[in-house]
Amino acid sequence: MTGSDSQHGARAMHGWGVRSAAATEQESQAMRSMLIGRFGDAVWADPPPLPDPDVTAARLTVPAALVDLVSVDPADRAAHATGRSFMDLVRLREGPFPAAPDAVARPADATDVPRILEWCADVGAACIPFGGGTSVVGGVSAEAAGRERPVVTMQMRRMDRVVEIERSSRSALIQAGATGPVLEGQLRPHGVTMRFFPQSFEMATLGGWIATRAGGHYATRLTHIDDLVQQIEAVTPAGVWASRRLPASGAGPSPDRVMLGSEGILGVITQAWVRLQDLPTHKATRVVAFADLTAALLALGPLVQSGLDPSNCRVLDPLEALINGAGDGSHAVMLVGFESPVIDVTADMQASLRLLADHGGRALEPPSAPGGEGDSAADAWKQSFLRAPYTRDVMVDAGMVVETFETAVATDGLIDLVEQVMAATARAVTEICGEGMVTCRVTHAYPDGAAPYFTVIAPGRRGARVRQWQEIKAAASEVIMAAGGTITHHHAVGRDHRPWYDQQRPDLFAHSLDAVKRRLDPSGILNPGVLIR
């Protein structure tokens, strides 16, 4: 292992993240107890043993000029076979093991990237740019890309340096392979942060965030990677793509906007200038209870439109709050946060609590107050959020169908969309799995709308869980499209969302994007099957 690979430890072959951070015995027991209490005998007592990867012989021979950059080691290839969606996890456990790439290339710097792309074009291989491998939508599937030709996965994590920090403009030039902990570790000594914390923060890379238009943990204000990018440099099969670094520009369509969300089909992102924030020194978080989810959603818009500018305001329905330790299941909650590097945020927090009280919200008292529980509920939710990808592995091993999906919609359609999606998904879960839970939380809030995020947990049938989830996902996605939402708010399109993305984007735009791809990638080697072809 090299670069960030070694800094993170060995990637879990069959689960999320790194093996050393897997769910603890205590976490596993607590999760299984919750599942047994809800689903009883449907919880698997004997999950199937984890299979060894079945990796076929590589279809490529590495040229002498690239032997220092390219691996055909079977274990290395197996570790780059898939992302980490629920369907990926099931296939990794129950088999057949997904087809691995034929080679894994690790460029040490930007000059290595065109050499690797040229080799791929010469041998007719597809090339999949690969950061942390955290895709939950089939975005890095070697099997899907390589059904008719060899596949080279380009692992970018050797390129993980913060190249330059410009303190005067609070900006940094960072290589695309830097993961969240690695880049923050280099920024923090300078008193700055990128302030971008998606749930995949531990493993995902800057290049992956840009390529997928990822969304961070903060639910308001500078939530998307779009808000933080100043300039992007990428290597395409046709040459280098580099925009001019500017704070803003009205000079035609933005080159950076073309690369943002391109999901590896146009070029390999090698580095980017990003905007930074000073480290916050003033923080406040409170939990506000509402009678139900609808009441909380009705209060969300007025808060975001108030000008108070909270750093966070997430809404959890009663069941979501209960599962994540942020409530007792009798009420919905809103997690409200403020932070600043220079200003005491107490007054803003108090003003927000008064506003939410006018809309039916009851602020839970912090633990220091008599009977207080508010801060502990917020802390419990935060820990649950950070550990969720690892505890999901426990649920998969217990035989559950467990997956999430998200959307975004304008304010006027928010409550109707949530109600329709919850109802349709619950019907599908009952029809397909017999029983199950469907929960909702709002992960991001805007003055003109919000992003509802749904979780499904249901007992699965041995050998049938992939098909069960596909049927549930299809039912939910059709309702999202009909209700005016987007098929994805921050999980990208990948291959799993293609049928609905094709409905959402204008046909003329698809033709235009295809023309750009043909110019930049004339041999069609970059991540085939994603976005357009």
VOGU-3710 file (C-alpha; in Angstrom, 3 decimals, decimal comma):
1> mtgsdsqhga> 0,000/0,000/0,000  1,110/3,548/-0,686  0,033/7,088/0,064  -3,217/7,390/1,983  -3,821/3,638/1,679  -1,203/2,929/4,313  -2,218/5,887/6,478  -5,736/4,505/6,768  -4,818/0,865/7,273  -6,135/-2,078/5,301
11> ramhgwgvrs> -9,457/-1,539/3,567  -12,143/-3,960/4,634  -12,650/-6,465/1,826  -16,314/-7,185/2,573  -17,472/-4,062/4,384  -17,154/-0,341/4,925  -13,947/1,520/5,642  -10,934/-0,099/7,258  -10,898/-3,360/9,170  -9,506/-1,782/12,335
21> aaateqesqa> -12,563/0,497/12,645  -15,229/-2,204/12,203  -18,203/-2,267/14,555  -17,209/-3,168/18,102  -18,721/-6,100/19,949  -20,783/-3,645/21,981  -22,056/-1,881/18,844  -22,833/-5,207/17,197  -24,759/-6,520/20,190  -26,746/-3,303/20,536
31> mrsmligrfg> -27,658/-3,344/16,842  -28,643/-7,006/16,859  -30,734/-6,468/20,002  -32,592/-3,636/18,292  -33,210/-5,767/15,201  -34,360/-8,789/17,189  -36,684/-6,595/19,232  -38,262/-5,317/16,013  -38,074/-8,312/13,665  -37,688/-11,327/15,948
41> davwadpppl> -36,895/-14,601/14,215  -36,359/-12,845/10,875  -32,901/-11,760/12,075  -30,275/-14,212/10,836  -28,479/-16,036/13,617  -26,033/-17,610/11,172  -24,866/-15,214/8,447  -23,047/-16,963/5,619  -19,250/-17,106/5,958  -17,410/-14,369/4,123
51> pdpdvtaarl> -16,138/-15,832/0,856  -12,607/-15,440/-0,365  -12,400/-13,254/-3,479  -12,602/-15,286/-6,678  -10,368/-13,256/-8,977  -9,811/-14,390/-12,544  -6,495/-13,938/-14,324  -5,754/-10,415/-15,488  -6,431/-9,751/-19,142  -3,556/-7,275/-19,337
61> tvpaalvdlv> 0,227/-7,391/-19,272  1,828/-4,381/-17,637  4,484/-2,748/-19,828  7,945/-2,300/-18,360  7,565/1,476/-18,330  4,607/1,233/-15,929  5,581/-1,595/-13,579  6,255/0,860/-10,742  2,740/2,295/-11,108  0,513/-0,668/-11,945
71> svdpadraah> -0,391/-3,741/-9,894  -2,036/-6,958/-11,067  -1,967/-8,542/-7,605  -5,244/-10,478/-7,154  -5,913/-9,142/-3,646  -5,248/-5,574/-4,749  -7,564/-5,984/-7,690  -10,288/-7,559/-5,543  -10,158/-4,608/-3,138  -11,053/-2,307/-6,050
81> atgrsfmdlv> -13,881/-4,357/-7,539  -16,810/-2,337/-6,232  -18,036/0,583/-4,198  -19,940/0,129/-0,959  -23,654/0,211/-1,692  -25,953/-2,287/0,011  -26,015/-4,319/-3,194  -22,203/-4,292/-3,292  -22,033/-5,523/0,304  -24,456/-8,365/-0,377
91> rlregpfpaa> -22,558/-9,496/-3,465  -19,274/-9,347/-1,579  -20,791/-11,610/1,103  -23,057/-13,967/-0,780  -21,358/-14,108/-4,154  -20,626/-14,523/-6,842  -17,770/-12,149/-5,995  -17,932/-9,166/-8,361  -15,457/-9,154/-11,225  -12,285/-7,303/-10,273
101> pdavarpada> -10,394/-4,849/-12,463  -7,569/-6,340/-14,474  -5,066/-3,889/-13,009  -4,818/-1,148/-10,396  -2,767/1,907/-11,393  -1,443/4,334/-8,777  -0,096/7,560/-10,265  2,445/9,299/-8,042  1,860/12,691/-9,642  -0,043/14,328/-12,487
111> tdvprilewc> 2,609/13,401/-15,054  1,849/9,706/-14,552  -1,846/10,072/-15,385  -1,535/10,658/-19,160  0,886/7,724/-19,415  -1,662/5,435/-17,805  -4,509/6,776/-19,950  -2,446/6,338/-23,101  -1,752/2,723/-22,177  -5,457/2,116/-21,552
121> advgaacipf> -6,331/3,545/-24,956  -3,620/1,484/-26,666  -4,844/-1,823/-25,189  -8,546/-0,975/-25,398  -9,080/-0,975/-21,634  -11,663/0,992/-19,719  -10,306/3,252/-16,979  -12,154/3,944/-13,719  -10,873/6,821/-11,574  -11,019/5,588/-7,962
131> gggtsvvggv> -10,606/7,536/-4,747  -11,908/5,989/-1,554  -14,255/3,549/-3,279  -17,205/4,813/-1,236  -19,707/5,027/-4,096  -23,168/3,791/-3,113  -24,600/4,011/-6,641  -22,408/1,672/-8,688  -20,079/4,458/-9,762  -16,837/2,447/-9,640
141> saeaagrerp> -18,046/-1,021/-10,616  -15,305/-2,852/-12,488  -17,730/-5,587/-13,507  -20,117/-3,145/-15,186  -17,298/-1,318/-16,979  -15,444/-4,428/-18,109  -17,976/-6,834/-19,516  -16,548/-6,432/-22,998  -13,002/-5,205/-22,346  -10,262/-5,110/-19,720
151> vvtmqmrrmd> -10,501/-2,595/-16,889  -7,824/-0,508/-15,218  -8,808/1,146/-11,934  -6,790/4,316/-11,354  -6,340/4,600/-7,597  -5,512/8,242/-6,815  -4,594/8,130/-3,146  -0,832/8,440/-3,624  -1,566/12,012/-4,717  -2,631/13,268/-1,297
161> rvveierssr> -0,685/16,442/-0,532  -1,826/19,924/0,318  0,470/21,572/-2,209  0,003/25,191/-1,207  -1,940/27,237/1,324  -2,669/30,879/0,556  -3,687/32,281/3,908  -4,578/35,742/2,603  -7,407/34,354/0,457  -8,110/31,341/2,691
171> saliqagatg> -7,483/28,969/-0,194  -5,457/25,820/-0,734  -4,243/23,783/-3,685  -4,839/20,126/-2,811  -4,132/16,973/-4,773  -7,203/14,956/-5,685  -6,267/11,790/-3,802  -6,297/13,385/-0,347  -8,920/11,903/1,960  -10,766/14,007/4,502
181> pvlegqlrph> -8,530/13,164/7,488  -5,363/13,535/5,429  -6,155/16,976/4,032  -7,599/18,265/7,319  -4,482/17,038/9,110  -2,371/19,202/6,803  -4,665/22,244/7,063  -5,296/22,316/10,810  -1,782/23,472/11,862  -2,430/26,594/9,769
191> gvtmrffpqs> -5,669/27,375/11,638  -7,913/26,592/8,684  -10,301/23,869/7,621  -12,063/22,895/4,436  -15,165/22,395/6,619  -16,443/19,619/4,416  -17,485/16,531/6,335  -19,590/14,005/4,401  -20,374/10,700/6,077  -17,685/9,174/3,835
201> fematlggwi> -15,127/11,683/5,192  -12,840/8,974/6,570  -12,291/7,262/3,205  -13,444/9,520/0,356  -11,110/11,854/-1,536  -11,237/15,433/-2,739  -11,307/14,262/-6,353  -14,203/11,945/-5,584  -16,120/14,725/-3,848  -15,696/16,956/-6,893
211> atragghyat> -16,495/14,247/-9,429  -19,725/13,336/-7,622  -20,814/16,816/-6,460  -20,816/15,517/-2,917  -22,609/17,144/0,006  -21,043/17,681/3,399  -22,305/17,181/6,943  -23,292/20,823/7,442  -26,943/21,090/6,511  -26,944/24,756/5,480
221> rlthiddlvq> -24,492/27,258/4,001  -21,598/25,929/1,895  -23,014/22,411/1,950  -21,946/21,170/-1,483  -18,451/20,791/-2,804  -19,554/23,173/-5,592  -19,504/25,989/-3,027  -15,879/25,324/-2,121  -14,171/24,804/-5,477  -12,147/27,664/-6,977
231> qieavtpagv> -10,341/25,854/-9,758  -10,004/22,301/-11,093  -7,220/20,604/-12,991  -7,850/17,304/-14,729  -6,110/15,086/-17,251  -8,251/13,885/-20,134  -7,220/11,499/-22,916  -7,141/14,589/-25,166  -4,944/16,689/-22,860  -4,961/18,726/-19,668
241> wasrrlpasg> -8,136/20,536/-18,608  -7,373/23,453/-16,299  -9,501/26,464/-15,495  -8,287/29,871/-14,326  -8,366/30,350/-10,569  -10,749/33,211/-9,734  -13,028/34,167/-6,832  -15,861/34,584/-9,328  -16,328/35,088/-13,043  -19,060/35,900/-15,517
251> agpspdrvml> -17,023/34,741/-18,504  -19,350/32,269/-20,140  -20,201/28,763/-18,917  -17,777/27,684/-16,208  -15,176/25,022/-17,077  -15,283/23,903/-13,465  -19,029/23,312/-13,658  -18,403/20,821/-16,442  -16,036/18,768/-14,288  -18,176/19,032/-11,149
261> gsegilgvit> -20,391/15,954/-11,166  -18,717/14,426/-14,235  -18,189/11,153/-12,318  -14,961/10,242/-14,085  -16,312/10,177/-17,637  -14,482/13,272/-18,927  -11,120/13,203/-17,208  -9,158/12,289/-14,117  -9,197/15,140/-11,594  -5,643/15,616/-10,325
271> qawvrlqdlp> -5,834/18,694/-8,078  -8,022/21,647/-7,193  -7,906/25,003/-5,475  -10,524/25,048/-2,733  -11,912/27,679/-0,383  -11,112/27,328/3,316  -12,633/28,528/6,564  -10,992/29,617/9,795  -11,324/27,011/12,505  -14,455/27,758/14,572
281> thkatrvvaf> -13,943/28,685/18,203  -17,559/29,465/19,121  -20,131/26,678/18,796  -23,642/26,006/20,021  -25,969/23,075/19,382  -29,505/22,470/20,634  -32,167/19,878/20,027  -35,727/21,068/19,405  -38,671/18,681/19,657  -41,773/18,866/17,445
291> adltaallal> -45,056/16,999/17,591  -44,322/15,182/14,338  -42,298/15,348/11,140  -44,748/17,651/9,368  -44,565/20,208/12,170  -40,776/20,170/12,024  -40,769/20,575/8,239  -43,139/23,553/8,494  -40,698/25,234/10,889  -37,637/24,492/8,766
301> gplvqsgldp> -38,309/27,038/6,013  -38,834/30,023/8,318  -35,572/29,252/10,133  -33,486/28,964/6,974  -35,104/32,082/5,514  -34,685/34,112/8,719  -31,171/35,427/8,034  -29,891/33,824/11,240  -27,676/31,581/9,100  -27,422/28,403/11,206
311> sncrvldple> -24,537/26,108/10,372  -26,826/23,132/10,778  -30,520/22,315/11,052  -31,310/18,656/10,474  -34,744/17,178/10,989  -35,321/13,595/12,154  -38,698/11,897/12,207  -39,665/10,175/15,504  -38,436/6,704/14,506  -35,210/8,051/13,017
321> alingagdgs> -34,609/9,991/16,234  -35,247/6,894/18,343  -32,927/4,646/16,329  -30,128/7,200/16,511  -30,500/8,088/20,190  -31,740/11,624/19,556  -35,258/11,076/20,912  -37,592/8,577/22,538  -39,753/7,988/19,458  -42,601/10,209/20,610
331> havmlvgfes> -41,596/13,323/18,693  -39,599/14,564/15,725  -36,470/16,579/16,438  -34,500/19,324/14,776  -30,767/19,575/15,476  -29,825/23,253/15,296  -26,232/24,447/15,268  -24,309/27,703/15,058  -20,555/28,262/14,841  -18,105/31,070/14,176
341> pvidvtadmq> -14,357/31,661/14,356  -14,791/35,132/15,908  -18,368/35,847/17,066  -20,195/34,520/20,120  -23,153/32,620/18,652  -25,286/32,548/21,819  -27,583/35,357/20,683  -28,191/33,721/17,304  -29,031/30,435/18,964  -31,490/32,085/21,338
351> aslrlladhg> -33,156/33,912/18,455  -33,509/30,657/16,508  -35,062/28,910/19,515  -37,610/31,726/19,872  -38,461/31,473/16,185  -38,862/27,690/16,378  -41,004/28,025/19,526  -43,360/30,247/17,522  -43,713/27,309/15,109  -44,395/24,662/17,738
361> graleppsap> -40,837/23,668/18,662  -39,779/22,875/22,226  -36,075/23,215/22,950  -34,771/20,328/25,034  -32,736/21,514/27,982  -29,032/20,661/28,065  -27,846/18,042/30,563  -26,637/20,753/32,971  -30,251/21,795/33,543  -32,670/19,769/35,705
371> ggegdsaada> -33,950/16,873/33,604  -31,900/18,098/30,669  -31,251/15,820/27,693  -30,681/18,097/24,709  -26,904/18,079/24,334  -26,654/14,355/25,022  -29,248/13,709/22,289  -27,222/15,773/19,819  -24,023/13,959/20,772  -25,746/10,581/20,431
381> wkqsflrapy> -26,966/11,459/16,962  -23,499/12,656/15,913  -21,840/9,440/17,046  -24,551/7,353/15,391  -24,098/9,316/12,161  -20,330/8,797/12,128  -20,549/5,084/12,922  -23,548/4,304/10,706  -21,554/2,890/7,757  -19,890/0,393/10,103
391> trdvmvdagm> -23,058/-0,609/11,948  -24,746/-1,052/8,571  -22,347/-3,986/8,051  -23,845/-5,585/11,179  -27,346/-5,227/9,744  -26,268/-6,727/6,439  -24,763/-9,691/8,285  -28,033/-10,035/10,219  -29,951/-10,580/6,975  -31,500/-7,161/6,595
401> vvetfetava> -32,281/-5,211/3,476  -30,810/-1,900/4,621  -30,182/1,072/2,364  -30,812/4,773/2,013  -31,832/7,140/-0,763  -32,251/10,896/-0,919  -33,733/13,650/-3,019  -34,366/17,397/-2,943  -37,475/19,385/-3,781  -38,751/22,955/-3,601
411> tdglidlveq> -40,447/24,065/-0,389  -44,011/24,000/-1,733  -43,670/20,327/-2,639  -41,645/19,147/0,361  -44,350/17,802/2,650  -46,306/16,178/-0,178  -43,165/14,494/-1,525  -42,172/13,173/1,896  -45,651/11,788/2,543  -45,903/10,185/-0,903
421> vmaataravt> -42,427/8,642/-0,793  -42,886/7,334/2,746  -46,218/5,756/1,862  -45,065/4,228/-1,433  -41,843/2,897/0,067  -43,648/1,425/3,072  -46,100/-0,347/0,725  -43,238/-1,730/-1,343  -41,380/-2,902/1,763  -44,447/-4,718/3,066
431> eicgegmvtc> -45,196/-6,337/-0,310  -41,590/-7,381/-0,954  -40,235/-8,112/2,534  -43,378/-8,708/4,586  -42,495/-6,011/7,126  -39,940/-3,300/7,698  -39,176/0,236/8,786  -38,996/3,374/6,650  -37,637/6,524/8,274  -36,991/10,057/7,070
441> rvthaypdga> -34,625/12,834/7,980  -33,834/16,123/6,257  -30,100/16,345/5,710  -29,796/19,738/4,001  -31,987/22,824/4,096  -32,145/25,741/1,680  -34,196/28,939/1,591  -36,143/27,471/-1,313  -36,359/23,789/-0,401  -34,791/20,853/1,383
451> apyftviapg> -33,264/17,405/0,916  -35,220/14,528/2,518  -33,200/11,363/3,130  -34,917/8,015/3,616  -33,741/4,797/5,285  -35,179/1,315/4,733  -34,565/-1,558/7,169  -36,409/-4,795/6,480  -35,792/-8,551/6,795  -34,388/-10,040/3,613
461> rrgarvrqwq> -34,573/-13,463/2,008  -31,405/-15,443/1,504  -30,154/-15,092/-2,045  -32,824/-12,523/-2,933  -31,793/-9,317/-1,162  -30,321/-7,568/-4,205  -33,532/-8,074/-6,155  -35,643/-7,065/-3,137  -33,800/-3,765/-2,800  -33,949/-3,065/-6,539
471> eikaaasevi> -37,735/-3,429/-6,465  -38,097/-1,175/-3,404  -35,736/1,406/-4,883  -37,628/1,441/-8,179  -40,959/2,027/-6,440  -39,547/4,911/-4,399  -37,721/6,455/-7,350  -40,810/6,539/-9,534  -42,667/8,485/-6,834  -39,743/10,891/-6,386
481> maaggtithh> -39,753/11,642/-10,107  -43,530/12,099/-10,207  -43,422/14,427/-7,186  -40,868/16,749/-8,770  -37,756/15,707/-6,838  -34,258/14,926/-8,044  -33,109/11,326/-8,264  -30,072/12,223/-6,159  -29,138/15,166/-3,965  -25,583/14,145/-3,055
491> havgrdhrpw> -25,059/10,437/-3,788  -24,300/10,926/-7,513  -25,789/9,067/-10,475  -23,399/6,182/-11,010  -25,052/3,279/-12,774  -27,824/2,619/-10,276  -29,585/5,954/-10,877  -29,250/6,016/-14,670  -32,876/5,106/-15,536  -34,232/8,058/-13,551
501> ydqqrpdlfa> -31,389/10,435/-14,370  -32,217/9,872/-18,031  -35,753/11,075/-17,245  -34,564/14,070/-15,255  -31,978/15,655/-17,544  -33,007/17,290/-20,849  -32,248/15,256/-23,960  -30,410/18,164/-25,567  -28,157/18,376/-22,542  -27,375/14,673/-22,827
511> hsldavkrrl> -26,423/15,126/-26,481  -24,225/18,092/-25,578  -22,488/16,189/-22,777  -21,954/13,270/-25,122  -20,296/15,599/-27,619  -17,954/16,889/-24,906  -17,070/13,338/-23,924  -16,345/12,362/-27,525  -13,962/15,314/-27,819  -12,180/14,696/-24,513
521> dpsgilnpgv> -12,320/10,891/-24,535  -12,440/9,816/-28,197  -11,824/6,133/-27,401  -14,528/6,091/-24,739  -12,263/4,593/-22,089  -13,313/6,655/-19,038  -15,861/5,016/-16,726  -18,198/3,686/-19,432  -21,885/3,383/-18,582  -21,999/6,355/-16,234
531> lir> -24,169/9,432/-17,005  -24,500/8,986/-20,760  -22,868/5,878/-22,308
//
